[in-house]
Amino acid sequence: MSHNSFGHLFRFTTWGESHGPALGAVVDGCPPGLSLSEADIQPFLDARRPGTSRFTTQRREPDAVRILSGVFEGRTTGTPISLMIENVDQRSKDYSDVAKAYRPGHADYAYDSKYGFRDYRGGGRSSARETAARVAAGAVARLVIPDVTITAWVESIGGDAIDPANFDVSEIGRNPFFCPDAAAALRWEALVDGARKAGSSLGAVVACRAEGVPAGWGAPLYAKLDAELASAAMSINAVKGVEIGDGFAAAALSGEANADPMRPGEGGPSFLANHAGGIAGGISTGQPVTLRVAFKPTSSILTPVETIGPDGQATTIATKGRHDPCVGIRGVPVVEAMVALVLADQKLRHRGQIG
């Protein structure tokens, strides 16, 4: 299987499967001399870790990361950094039915069609378990962009959105939904519980903001910052849509309403709006970079769904096992990681071209 790497100067490759002995990432291009230990990576993995509440999969994985190479005496050496996370709580027997029939909405049929073979245990590489490796790599990327603050949160679950008037960034870490609206978080408890008990699942929208990105990162025409952020987000399993700035809502605005007016400011322009999400012509403007990411409902559900088997015969499938009733919840640290990886790469490319 090819195409397991992402990035240019700051590049990472993920490896491993959902039910293999381990998974991980190799990060290449990290500058030397940066302070790095497992303790710098683990908090981000803990945020994504399964089994932390009843609203996520009950698979119990400590997701303890080990640094195998690229660090000496607590500092990066400039050589490839190999990160490993062991799988310790696989239940492959839960997927015996998946071997006999394709899960609608999952990658089962598509993988079989392409490769003529698939790892049906948890979906193999198509499992959201793979994103643990991205989060580990993203923690390294953050060291390259220390002046950038990346914050993501869940904006809606099952179509029930937060109230922007109630937005409190400090609330994001106080509830199991990464929700900045305490009232919405209370509603979502019943909403996600209901889906879980019904053997179903819900979709979600994750929003992300990166502050401290200077003007000038990104390049025309085929290295646009917004294009690479969209590509990074779309590469996350279960993501079906990405918006930069106002996104699709911008199509309903007039030219003057969509403009981001500028006034003189200290050291550069003072912007009166940010409809463009901090990016113009594919290059950062110095404003916060903003995006929204849509996660589809989890495809592995207990509710029986019509499907076919590898023999082409009609059947139904109800997926057993432990699955997220809303995979978008744990998508928050994954989106943050992918944004960090893109920004770290763009910073190094900008420095390489401009100096």
N, C-alpha and C positions, 0 to 999 in steps of 0.2 A: 504494500500500500504506500503510495507516494504522497507528497504534499502534507507533511506533518510539521513543517517549519513556517515561521512567520517573522517578518522583519527584514531589515537590510543590514545596517551597521550594528544595531543591537538586535540580535536574532535569537529566537528560542525554538527548540524542537521538543515536542512532548512525545512520550512513549508509554506503553502499557495499556492494559484493558481493565474493565470493571471488575472481573473476577479472576484476574491473573494474580501472581504473587505480589506484585508491586506496580506502581506507576511513577512517573516523574518527568523531569524536564532537564534539558541541557541548554544553558544560557551562554551564548557566545557573543563577544564584542563588548562585554562589560569593562569599563576602564579600570586600570589597576589602582590599588591603594585605598579603595573604599572599605570602611569597616563593615564586616558582615559575619553574622553567626546565625545558628538556627533560631535563636531568640528573636532575631529581626524578622523572620519569616512566619513563625508559628502563630502570632496573633491574627494574621490574615487568614490562615488556614482554619483557625478555630472559629472564625466568623462564618466560614462556608461549611464547616464540619456537619455531617448528618447526625440526627438523633439528639439535637440539643433542645427540642421541644416537641410537643405532640403534633405540631403543624408541619413537620418535615418527616422524611423517611426515618424509620426506626432502626435502620442499619447502624450498627455501633462501630464507628471507625475513629480511632484517636487522631488519625492524619498527622502523625509525628514525622517531621521532615528531617532528613539527614543530608548534610553537605558532603559529597564524596570527592570533590575536586574543585580546583580553582580558587581556594582560599588557603592562605598560609599565615600563621600567627595572627589570625583574626582579620586579615585584610585580603581583598581580592587581588589576584596576581595578574589579571588580564588574560588568563587562559580560560577555556570552557569550564563553566560552573555546573557540575552535575548534582541534581537534587533528586532524592528518592523518598517516596511515601509508600509504606507497606500496606497492603490490603489484609485485614485480619478478621473480617466478619462477613465473608462471602457465603451465600446459600445457593449454590448453583442448581440444586435440585428444584428450587422454586420455578425454574425456567424450562422444565421438561415439556410443558405444553407449547412454549414459544418455539421449540425446535420443530414442532409439528404444524404450526400455523403462524401466519404473519400478523403482527399487531398493527391494525390500521392507524395511520398517523405516525408510526415509528419508521425507522430506517430498515426494518427487516427485509422487506421485499426489494427495496432499492439496492441494498448491499448484495443480496443474492443475485440480482439481475446483473450487477456490475462484475462481481468477482466469482460467481458460481459457488460461493462458499461464505459462511458467516459464523461468527462467534455469537451464539444465541444467549450465552450466559450474561444476562444484564445488558445485552446489546453490544458488548465488546467496546470498540472505539466510539460507537455512536452513543454510548452512555454518558450522562452528565457527570459521572464519576471522573471522567477525563479532565474536567475543569479544575480539579484540585491541583494538577500540575501547572495550569495557567496561573492560578493564584500564587503559587510558590514563585514562579518566574516573575510575576508582577511585583512581588515584594522586593526582588532584586532591582527591578526597573525603577522603583521609587527612590532608590539611593542615587540614581543618576539625575533625578529632577527634585532635589531636596526643597526647592522654593515653591513647588507646585503642590497645592492641596486638592485632593480628589475625594469627592463625597457623592455617594449614590444612595438612593432610597427607593422604596416601593411607592409608586404614585397611585396605583389602583390594583385591585384584585377582583376578578370576575365582573368587571365593569363598574365596581363601586370605588369611586375616586376620593382622594383626600380633599379637604377644603383648604385652598391656598392661604386663606386668612388664619388658619390654625397652624401654619407651618412653624415648627420649632426644631432646629437642627439638633439640639441636645436630646430630643425625644427619640431620635433614630436608634440609639443604642439601648433604649430602655424597654423595648418590647421585641417579641420574636419575629416581627414582620419588617424590621428596618423602616418603620413608618414614622414620619415626622409629625403626624396628626394623631394625638392620643385618642380622640373620639373615633376616628376611623379604625384605629388598631383594635378597639373594643368591638366594633361591628365585625371586623374581619375574623375575630375569634369564632363567632357563631357561623360565619360564612364558610370558612375553611373546615371547621368541624363538621358542618352539614355535608360538604362534598366528600369528605373522608368517610363518614359513616354511610353515605349512599353508594360508596364504591366508585366515585367519580373524581373529577379534578377540575381545577380552575386555572385560567390564564392570568397574567399580570403584566403591568407596565412598570419598568424600572427607569428612573430618571437619574442623570449623573451630571455633576458640575465640576470642572477643573479650574481652580483659581490660581493665579500667579503665572499663567502661561504668557510669556512676553510676546510682543508683536514680532512676526517674521518667521515663525516655524511653519513648515509646509512649503510645497513648491508646485508651480504649474508644470505641465498640465496633468501628468499622470502620477504625481506624488502629492496630490492635494490632501491636506490634513483631514478634511471632512470625509473624503473618499476612503482614506485609510482607517479612520475611526468607524465608519459604516462597515467596511470589510471586516474589521476586527470583531465588532459586535455581532455581525451576521454569522461569523464562524462559530459562535457559541451554540452548543446544542440546544434546541427548542426555541431559538430566536427566529421570528418570522417578519420583523419589521424594525426599521431604525429611522429616527428623525433627528436632524441637526437643527438646533434653534427652534423656531416655530414650526419647522417641518411642513406637513401637509396643510396646516392652518394658514401658512403664508400664501397659499394659492387663492384664498378667499379675500386677501387684502388688496388695497390699491397701492400704487407705487409709493405715494407719500406716507401711507400708513405703515408700509413694510420697511421704509428707510430707517436707518440708525443715525439720527442727526448728530453732528459733531460740533463742539464748541472748544475754544482754546482752553488748554489745561496745562498743568505743570509737567514738563517733560513729554508732552504729547497731547493728543486730543482727549477731551472729556465727552464720552458718548452719553446720549440722552435715552437710548434704547438699545436692546440687544436681540433683535429679531433674528439676526443671522447666526446666533449661537457662537459668537466670538471668532468667526472665520469668514473671510471674504476672498474670493478668488482662490480658495484652497489654502490660504495663508492666515495664520492667527493675527488678530487685531490688537491683542492685549486685553481684551475683555474676557470674562469667564467663558470657557468653552462648555457648551451645554448640548446634551443629547438625551433622547428617550428611546428605550428599547422594549419591544413587545415580545413577551414569552407566551407561547401557546400552552394550552392545558397539557398536563402530563399524559402521554399516550398509553402508559401501562395502568389500566384501570380494572376494577373487579366487575364492572358492569359488562355483561356479554355483548360483543359486537360482531356483526357479520364480517367474514373474511374468507380467505382461501388458504390452502396449505401449499407446500412446495410441489405437490402433485397436481395443483390447479383445481382441486375439488373444493366445493363450497363447504364451509364449516363456520363455527363461531369460536370466539376466544374470550376468556375472562382471565386477565393476567394476575396470577398470585404473586406473593412476595411483598417486599417493603418498598414503597414508592412515595415520592413527594406528592401530596394532594395539590400543591401549587409550587412547581419547580422554580417559578420566578422569584420566590422569597430568597432562596439561596443563590439566586443569580446576581444579587447585589454585589457581593465581593468579587464575583467573576467579572462583571462589567467594569468595576473599578480597576481590576488587574489589567484588563485589555486596554483600557484608556491609558494606564501608566506605561504599558509596553509600547504603545504607539508613540506617546509623547517622548519617551526616552530615546527611541529610535530617531524621531524627527529632530530632537535636540542635537544628537550627534551628527546627523546628516547636515543640519544647518551649520554647525560649527565647521564641518569638513568643507563645505562649499564657500561659506562667507568668511570664516576665520573668527 
